Amino acid sequence: MNNDLHLSADPFPLVRDIGWNKTDKLYTHPDRILGYDVFLFVAKGSMQVIEDGVEYIIGENHHLFLKKGRHHWGL
C-alpha cells in the first residue's frame, strides 16, 4: 500500500473539478494516466480501481487518492 501522502491545512489543495457519478449497472473505471491527483469517495456501494498493478476495492463511505502520473484503471 502507498503511504507517501501528506495533507495539511496550509495551503488548501487546488480543486480542478468535482464530479458525481451514479450507476445501477456494472461500471468500469477508465484506463488512464492523469497529470493531477484524484480523490475518490464512494457514498454508496463499492468501486474497484487498480493503480500501478495494485487493486483497491473502495467501499461505502471510504476514499482513495490516486496519484498523478500513475496508470490506473478498473475491470
Phi and psi restraints in degrees (range 20) as a CNS / XPLOR table:
assign (resid 1 and name C) (resid 2 and name N)
       (resid 2 and name CA) (resid 2 and name C) 1.0 -90.0 20.0 2
assign (resid 2 and name N) (resid 2 and name CA)
       (resid 2 and name C) (resid 3 and name N) 1.0 116.7 20.0 2
assign (resid 2 and name C) (resid 3 and name N)
       (resid 3 and name CA) (resid 3 and name C) 1.0 -116.8 20.0 2
assign (resid 3 and name N) (resid 3 and name CA)
       (resid 3 and name C) (resid 4 and name N) 1.0 27.2 20.0 2
assign (resid 3 and name C) (resid 4 and name N)
       (resid 4 and name CA) (resid 4 and name C) 1.0 -97.3 20.0 2
assign (resid 4 and name N) (resid 4 and name CA)
       (resid 4 and name C) (resid 5 and name N) 1.0 33.6 20.0 2
assign (resid 4 and name C) (resid 5 and name N)
       (resid 5 and name CA) (resid 5 and name C) 1.0 -106.6 20.0 2
assign (resid 5 and name N) (resid 5 and name CA)
       (resid 5 and name C) (resid 6 and name N) 1.0 131.9 20.0 2
assign (resid 5 and name C) (resid 6 and name N)
       (resid 6 and name CA) (resid 6 and name C) 1.0 -130.0 20.0 2
assign (resid 6 and name N) (resid 6 and name CA)
       (resid 6 and name C) (resid 7 and name N) 1.0 124.8 20.0 2
assign (resid 6 and name C) (resid 7 and name N)
       (resid 7 and name CA) (resid 7 and name C) 1.0 -112.7 20.0 2
assign (resid 7 and name N) (resid 7 and name CA)
       (resid 7 and name C) (resid 8 and name N) 1.0 140.5 20.0 2
assign (resid 7 and name C) (resid 8 and name N)
       (resid 8 and name CA) (resid 8 and name C) 1.0 -138.4 20.0 2
assign (resid 8 and name N) (resid 8 and name CA)
       (resid 8 and name C) (resid 9 and name N) 1.0 167.0 20.0 2
assign (resid 8 and name C) (resid 9 and name N)
       (resid 9 and name CA) (resid 9 and name C) 1.0 -88.9 20.0 2
assign (resid 9 and name N) (resid 9 and name CA)
       (resid 9 and name C) (resid 10 and name N) 1.0 2.1 20.0 2
assign (resid 9 and name C) (resid 10 and name N)
       (resid 10 and name CA) (resid 10 and name C) 1.0 -136.8 20.0 2
assign (resid 10 and name N) (resid 10 and name CA)
       (resid 10 and name C) (resid 11 and name N) 1.0 108.1 20.0 2
assign (resid 10 and name C) (resid 11 and name N)
       (resid 11 and name CA) (resid 11 and name C) 1.0 -88.9 20.0 2
assign (resid 11 and name N) (resid 11 and name CA)
       (resid 11 and name C) (resid 12 and name N) 1.0 169.4 20.0 2
assign (resid 11 and name C) (resid 12 and name N)
       (resid 12 and name CA) (resid 12 and name C) 1.0 -72.7 20.0 2
assign (resid 12 and name N) (resid 12 and name CA)
       (resid 12 and name C) (resid 13 and name N) 1.0 146.8 20.0 2
assign (resid 12 and name C) (resid 13 and name N)
       (resid 13 and name CA) (resid 13 and name C) 1.0 -71.0 20.0 2
assign (resid 13 and name N) (resid 13 and name CA)
       (resid 13 and name C) (resid 14 and name N) 1.0 149.5 20.0 2
assign (resid 13 and name C) (resid 14 and name N)
       (resid 14 and name CA) (resid 14 and name C) 1.0 -77.6 20.0 2
assign (resid 14 and name N) (resid 14 and name CA)
       (resid 14 and name C) (resid 15 and name N) 1.0 129.5 20.0 2
assign (resid 14 and name C) (resid 15 and name N)
       (resid 15 and name CA) (resid 15 and name C) 1.0 -101.1 20.0 2
assign (resid 15 and name N) (resid 15 and name CA)
       (resid 15 and name C) (resid 16 and name N) 1.0 115.8 20.0 2
assign (resid 15 and name C) (resid 16 and name N)
       (resid 16 and name CA) (resid 16 and name C) 1.0 -76.1 20.0 2
assign (resid 16 and name N) (resid 16 and name CA)
       (resid 16 and name C) (resid 17 and name N) 1.0 -48.9 20.0 2
assign (resid 16 and name C) (resid 17 and name N)
       (resid 17 and name CA) (resid 17 and name C) 1.0 -160.8 20.0 2
assign (resid 17 and name N) (resid 17 and name CA)
       (resid 17 and name C) (resid 18 and name N) 1.0 164.2 20.0 2
assign (resid 17 and name C) (resid 18 and name N)
       (resid 18 and name CA) (resid 18 and name C) 1.0 -127.9 20.0 2
assign (resid 18 and name N) (resid 18 and name CA)
       (resid 18 and name C) (resid 19 and name N) 1.0 131.3 20.0 2
assign (resid 18 and name C) (resid 19 and name N)
       (resid 19 and name CA) (resid 19 and name C) 1.0 -127.1 20.0 2
assign (resid 19 and name N) (resid 19 and name CA)
       (resid 19 and name C) (resid 20 and name N) 1.0 162.7 20.0 2
assign (resid 19 and name C) (resid 20 and name N)
       (resid 20 and name CA) (resid 20 and name C) 1.0 -136.3 20.0 2
assign (resid 20 and name N) (resid 20 and name CA)
       (resid 20 and name C) (resid 21 and name N) 1.0 135.6 20.0 2
assign (resid 20 and name C) (resid 21 and name N)
       (resid 21 and name CA) (resid 21 and name C) 1.0 -136.8 20.0 2
assign (resid 21 and name N) (resid 21 and name CA)
       (resid 21 and name C) (resid 22 and name N) 1.0 130.1 20.0 2
assign (resid 21 and name C) (resid 22 and name N)
       (resid 22 and name CA) (resid 22 and name C) 1.0 -132.2 20.0 2
assign (resid 22 and name N) (resid 22 and name CA)
       (resid 22 and name C) (resid 23 and name N) 1.0 134.2 20.0 2
assign (resid 22 and name C) (resid 23 and name N)
       (resid 23 and name CA) (resid 23 and name C) 1.0 -139.9 20.0 2
assign (resid 23 and name N) (resid 23 and name CA)
       (resid 23 and name C) (resid 24 and name N) 1.0 141.7 20.0 2
assign (resid 23 and name C) (resid 24 and name N)
       (resid 24 and name CA) (resid 24 and name C) 1.0 -100.5 20.0 2
assign (resid 24 and name N) (resid 24 and name CA)
       (resid 24 and name C) (resid 25 and name N) 1.0 -4.6 20.0 2
assign (resid 24 and name C) (resid 25 and name N)
       (resid 25 and name CA) (resid 25 and name C) 1.0 -118.3 20.0 2
assign (resid 25 and name N) (resid 25 and name CA)
       (resid 25 and name C) (resid 26 and name N) 1.0 177.0 20.0 2
assign (resid 25 and name C) (resid 26 and name N)
       (resid 26 and name CA) (resid 26 and name C) 1.0 -58.3 20.0 2
assign (resid 26 and name N) (resid 26 and name CA)
       (resid 26 and name C) (resid 27 and name N) 1.0 132.8 20.0 2
assign (resid 26 and name C) (resid 27 and name N)
       (resid 27 and name CA) (resid 27 and name C) 1.0 -118.9 20.0 2
assign (resid 27 and name N) (resid 27 and name CA)
       (resid 27 and name C) (resid 28 and name N) 1.0 135.3 20.0 2
assign (resid 27 and name C) (resid 28 and name N)
       (resid 28 and name CA) (resid 28 and name C) 1.0 -114.8 20.0 2
assign (resid 28 and name N) (resid 28 and name CA)
       (resid 28 and name C) (resid 29 and name N) 1.0 122.2 20.0 2
assign (resid 28 and name C) (resid 29 and name N)
       (resid 29 and name CA) (resid 29 and name C) 1.0 -67.0 20.0 2
assign (resid 29 and name N) (resid 29 and name CA)
       (resid 29 and name C) (resid 30 and name N) 1.0 138.2 20.0 2
assign (resid 29 and name C) (resid 30 and name N)
       (resid 30 and name CA) (resid 30 and name C) 1.0 -58.2 20.0 2
assign (resid 30 and name N) (resid 30 and name CA)
       (resid 30 and name C) (resid 31 and name N) 1.0 148.0 20.0 2
assign (resid 30 and name C) (resid 31 and name N)
       (resid 31 and name CA) (resid 31 and name C) 1.0 -89.3 20.0 2
assign (resid 31 and name N) (resid 31 and name CA)
       (resid 31 and name C) (resid 32 and name N) 1.0 111.9 20.0 2
assign (resid 31 and name C) (resid 32 and name N)
       (resid 32 and name CA) (resid 32 and name C) 1.0 -162.0 20.0 2
assign (resid 32 and name N) (resid 32 and name CA)
       (resid 32 and name C) (resid 33 and name N) 1.0 166.5 20.0 2
assign (resid 32 and name C) (resid 33 and name N)
       (resid 33 and name CA) (resid 33 and name C) 1.0 -127.6 20.0 2
assign (resid 33 and name N) (resid 33 and name CA)
       (resid 33 and name C) (resid 34 and name N) 1.0 122.0 20.0 2
assign (resid 33 and name C) (resid 34 and name N)
       (resid 34 and name CA) (resid 34 and name C) 1.0 -109.4 20.0 2
assign (resid 34 and name N) (resid 34 and name CA)
       (resid 34 and name C) (resid 35 and name N) 1.0 156.3 20.0 2
assign (resid 34 and name C) (resid 35 and name N)
       (resid 35 and name CA) (resid 35 and name C) 1.0 -92.4 20.0 2
assign (resid 35 and name N) (resid 35 and name CA)
       (resid 35 and name C) (resid 36 and name N) 1.0 17.8 20.0 2
assign (resid 35 and name C) (resid 36 and name N)
       (resid 36 and name CA) (resid 36 and name C) 1.0 -148.9 20.0 2
assign (resid 36 and name N) (resid 36 and name CA)
       (resid 36 and name C) (resid 37 and name N) 1.0 156.7 20.0 2
assign (resid 36 and name C) (resid 37 and name N)
       (resid 37 and name CA) (resid 37 and name C) 1.0 -72.8 20.0 2
assign (resid 37 and name N) (resid 37 and name CA)
       (resid 37 and name C) (resid 38 and name N) 1.0 151.1 20.0 2
assign (resid 37 and name C) (resid 38 and name N)
       (resid 38 and name CA) (resid 38 and name C) 1.0 -125.7 20.0 2
assign (resid 38 and name N) (resid 38 and name CA)
       (resid 38 and name C) (resid 39 and name N) 1.0 132.7 20.0 2
assign (resid 38 and name C) (resid 39 and name N)
       (resid 39 and name CA) (resid 39 and name C) 1.0 -106.8 20.0 2
assign (resid 39 and name N) (resid 39 and name CA)
       (resid 39 and name C) (resid 40 and name N) 1.0 119.7 20.0 2
assign (resid 39 and name C) (resid 40 and name N)
       (resid 40 and name CA) (resid 40 and name C) 1.0 -106.7 20.0 2
assign (resid 40 and name N) (resid 40 and name CA)
       (resid 40 and name C) (resid 41 and name N) 1.0 134.1 20.0 2
assign (resid 40 and name C) (resid 41 and name N)
       (resid 41 and name CA) (resid 41 and name C) 1.0 -130.9 20.0 2
assign (resid 41 and name N) (resid 41 and name CA)
       (resid 41 and name C) (resid 42 and name N) 1.0 127.8 20.0 2
assign (resid 41 and name C) (resid 42 and name N)
       (resid 42 and name CA) (resid 42 and name C) 1.0 -102.5 20.0 2
assign (resid 42 and name N) (resid 42 and name CA)
       (resid 42 and name C) (resid 43 and name N) 1.0 113.7 20.0 2
assign (resid 42 and name C) (resid 43 and name N)
       (resid 43 and name CA) (resid 43 and name C) 1.0 -81.7 20.0 2
assign (resid 43 and name N) (resid 43 and name CA)
       (resid 43 and name C) (resid 44 and name N) 1.0 -32.9 20.0 2
assign (resid 43 and name C) (resid 44 and name N)
       (resid 44 and name CA) (resid 44 and name C) 1.0 -150.5 20.0 2
assign (resid 44 and name N) (resid 44 and name CA)
       (resid 44 and name C) (resid 45 and name N) 1.0 139.4 20.0 2
assign (resid 44 and name C) (resid 45 and name N)
       (resid 45 and name CA) (resid 45 and name C) 1.0 84.7 20.0 2
assign (resid 45 and name N) (resid 45 and name CA)
       (resid 45 and name C) (resid 46 and name N) 1.0 -143.9 20.0 2
assign (resid 45 and name C) (resid 46 and name N)
       (resid 46 and name CA) (resid 46 and name C) 1.0 -152.6 20.0 2
assign (resid 46 and name N) (resid 46 and name CA)
       (resid 46 and name C) (resid 47 and name N) 1.0 163.9 20.0 2
assign (resid 46 and name C) (resid 47 and name N)
       (resid 47 and name CA) (resid 47 and name C) 1.0 -144.8 20.0 2
assign (resid 47 and name N) (resid 47 and name CA)
       (resid 47 and name C) (resid 48 and name N) 1.0 136.5 20.0 2
assign (resid 47 and name C) (resid 48 and name N)
       (resid 48 and name CA) (resid 48 and name C) 1.0 -103.2 20.0 2
assign (resid 48 and name N) (resid 48 and name CA)
       (resid 48 and name C) (resid 49 and name N) 1.0 131.4 20.0 2
assign (resid 48 and name C) (resid 49 and name N)
       (resid 49 and name CA) (resid 49 and name C) 1.0 -137.7 20.0 2
assign (resid 49 and name N) (resid 49 and name CA)
       (resid 49 and name C) (resid 50 and name N) 1.0 141.1 20.0 2
assign (resid 49 and name C) (resid 50 and name N)
       (resid 50 and name CA) (resid 50 and name C) 1.0 -114.6 20.0 2
assign (resid 50 and name N) (resid 50 and name CA)
       (resid 50 and name C) (resid 51 and name N) 1.0 126.1 20.0 2
assign (resid 50 and name C) (resid 51 and name N)
       (resid 51 and name CA) (resid 51 and name C) 1.0 -121.6 20.0 2
assign (resid 51 and name N) (resid 51 and name CA)
       (resid 51 and name C) (resid 52 and name N) 1.0 119.7 20.0 2
assign (resid 51 and name C) (resid 52 and name N)
       (resid 52 and name CA) (resid 52 and name C) 1.0 48.9 20.0 2
assign (resid 52 and name N) (resid 52 and name CA)
       (resid 52 and name C) (resid 53 and name N) 1.0 42.0 20.0 2
assign (resid 52 and name C) (resid 53 and name N)
       (resid 53 and name CA) (resid 53 and name C) 1.0 84.1 20.0 2
assign (resid 53 and name N) (resid 53 and name CA)
       (resid 53 and name C) (resid 54 and name N) 1.0 -1.6 20.0 2
assign (resid 53 and name C) (resid 54 and name N)
       (resid 54 and name CA) (resid 54 and name C) 1.0 -102.7 20.0 2
assign (resid 54 and name N) (resid 54 and name CA)
       (resid 54 and name C) (resid 55 and name N) 1.0 123.0 20.0 2
assign (resid 54 and name C) (resid 55 and name N)
       (resid 55 and name CA) (resid 55 and name C) 1.0 -86.4 20.0 2
assign (resid 55 and name N) (resid 55 and name CA)
       (resid 55 and name C) (resid 56 and name N) 1.0 135.6 20.0 2
assign (resid 55 and name C) (resid 56 and name N)
       (resid 56 and name CA) (resid 56 and name C) 1.0 -125.4 20.0 2
assign (resid 56 and name N) (resid 56 and name CA)
       (resid 56 and name C) (resid 57 and name N) 1.0 135.7 20.0 2
assign (resid 56 and name C) (resid 57 and name N)
       (resid 57 and name CA) (resid 57 and name C) 1.0 -110.9 20.0 2
assign (resid 57 and name N) (resid 57 and name CA)
       (resid 57 and name C) (resid 58 and name N) 1.0 111.8 20.0 2
assign (resid 57 and name C) (resid 58 and name N)
       (resid 58 and name CA) (resid 58 and name C) 1.0 -94.4 20.0 2
assign (resid 58 and name N) (resid 58 and name CA)
       (resid 58 and name C) (resid 59 and name N) 1.0 117.1 20.0 2
assign (resid 58 and name C) (resid 59 and name N)
       (resid 59 and name CA) (resid 59 and name C) 1.0 -91.3 20.0 2
assign (resid 59 and name N) (resid 59 and name CA)
       (resid 59 and name C) (resid 60 and name N) 1.0 176.0 20.0 2
assign (resid 59 and name C) (resid 60 and name N)
       (resid 60 and name CA) (resid 60 and name C) 1.0 -54.9 20.0 2
assign (resid 60 and name N) (resid 60 and name CA)
       (resid 60 and name C) (resid 61 and name N) 1.0 132.4 20.0 2
assign (resid 60 and name C) (resid 61 and name N)
       (resid 61 and name CA) (resid 61 and name C) 1.0 64.2 20.0 2
assign (resid 61 and name N) (resid 61 and name CA)
       (resid 61 and name C) (resid 62 and name N) 1.0 24.9 20.0 2
assign (resid 61 and name C) (resid 62 and name N)
       (resid 62 and name CA) (resid 62 and name C) 1.0 -120.9 20.0 2
assign (resid 62 and name N) (resid 62 and name CA)
       (resid 62 and name C) (resid 63 and name N) 1.0 166.8 20.0 2
assign (resid 62 and name C) (resid 63 and name N)
       (resid 63 and name CA) (resid 63 and name C) 1.0 -136.5 20.0 2
assign (resid 63 and name N) (resid 63 and name CA)
       (resid 63 and name C) (resid 64 and name N) 1.0 168.2 20.0 2
assign (resid 63 and name C) (resid 64 and name N)
       (resid 64 and name CA) (resid 64 and name C) 1.0 -150.1 20.0 2
assign (resid 64 and name N) (resid 64 and name CA)
       (resid 64 and name C) (resid 65 and name N) 1.0 136.5 20.0 2
assign (resid 64 and name C) (resid 65 and name N)
       (resid 65 and name CA) (resid 65 and name C) 1.0 -98.0 20.0 2
assign (resid 65 and name N) (resid 65 and name CA)
       (resid 65 and name C) (resid 66 and name N) 1.0 126.9 20.0 2
assign (resid 65 and name C) (resid 66 and name N)
       (resid 66 and name CA) (resid 66 and name C) 1.0 -101.8 20.0 2
assign (resid 66 and name N) (resid 66 and name CA)
       (resid 66 and name C) (resid 67 and name N) 1.0 126.8 20.0 2
assign (resid 66 and name C) (resid 67 and name N)
       (resid 67 and name CA) (resid 67 and name C) 1.0 -81.9 20.0 2
assign (resid 67 and name N) (resid 67 and name CA)
       (resid 67 and name C) (resid 68 and name N) 1.0 140.9 20.0 2
assign (resid 67 and name C) (resid 68 and name N)
       (resid 68 and name CA) (resid 68 and name C) 1.0 -61.1 20.0 2
assign (resid 68 and name N) (resid 68 and name CA)
       (resid 68 and name C) (resid 69 and name N) 1.0 146.9 20.0 2
assign (resid 68 and name C) (resid 69 and name N)
       (resid 69 and name CA) (resid 69 and name C) 1.0 80.2 20.0 2
assign (resid 69 and name N) (resid 69 and name CA)
       (resid 69 and name C) (resid 70 and name N) 1.0 0.1 20.0 2
assign (resid 69 and name C) (resid 70 and name N)
       (resid 70 and name CA) (resid 70 and name C) 1.0 -105.8 20.0 2
assign (resid 70 and name N) (resid 70 and name CA)
       (resid 70 and name C) (resid 71 and name N) 1.0 143.1 20.0 2
assign (resid 70 and name C) (resid 71 and name N)
       (resid 71 and name CA) (resid 71 and name C) 1.0 -73.4 20.0 2
assign (resid 71 and name N) (resid 71 and name CA)
       (resid 71 and name C) (resid 72 and name N) 1.0 126.4 20.0 2
assign (resid 71 and name C) (resid 72 and name N)
       (resid 72 and name CA) (resid 72 and name C) 1.0 -139.3 20.0 2
assign (resid 72 and name N) (resid 72 and name CA)
       (resid 72 and name C) (resid 73 and name N) 1.0 151.8 20.0 2
assign (resid 72 and name C) (resid 73 and name N)
       (resid 73 and name CA) (resid 73 and name C) 1.0 -164.5 20.0 2
assign (resid 73 and name N) (resid 73 and name CA)
       (resid 73 and name C) (resid 74 and name N) 1.0 176.6 20.0 2
assign (resid 73 and name C) (resid 74 and name N)
       (resid 74 and name CA) (resid 74 and name C) 1.0 -138.4 20.0 2
assign (resid 74 and name N) (resid 74 and name CA)
       (resid 74 and name C) (resid 75 and name N) 1.0 161.5 20.0 2
